[in-house]
Amino acid sequence: MSEEATTRPTIETVLERINALGERMDKRFEAVETTLEQMDTRLDRTQAMVHEMRADFREFRAQFKAPA
């Protein structure tokens, strides 16, 4: 058998490498998904705070507009 034929990876080796790559990609995608979920949570909290501040400013403005 020639040296070239013995050094080529077998189909099983190639499939193992592809599967390993797929597993690494899955872990990375899970990490990205977790990060995005955390960002969504933070944005939701921030949006709630902004709405609360807007209500406070409306009330504050109404107090200044009210006749004394």
Contacts in CASP RR format, 6 or more apart in sequence:
PFRMAT RR
TARGET T0000
AUTHOR 0000-0000-0000
METHOD contacts of the structure
MODEL  1
MSEEATTRPTIETVLERINALGERMDKRFEAVETTLEQMDTRLDRTQAMV
HEMRADFREFRAQFKAPA
9 17 0 8 1.000
END
